[in-house]
Amino acid sequence: MRNFDPCFYVTADRQTVYFGSSVDDAAHALDAKSGEERWVQITGAAVRLPPTIAGDRVYFGSDDGLAYCCDGKSGEVI
């Protein structure tokens, strides 16, 4: 079994950096230029791997057993 908790792995497009967190059980989106948080989507357990970007959507899984699809700009669950 792999331990993904020591650091956060990221994915990015030209404007946003996305990462999952096992610290606060959430996926985060940061402005790539300023570093400001754009949105956070809290789940029921750790998000250990980086989200996948596909078009305008961001996909990620959580240890709560669910897969999530969010709007990449707003973080709203689709």
Secondary structure, DSSP 4 states (H G I P E B T S, - for coil): ----TTS--EEE-SSEEEEEETTTTEEEEEETTT--EEEEEE-SS---S--EEETTEEEEE-TTS-EEEEETTT--B-
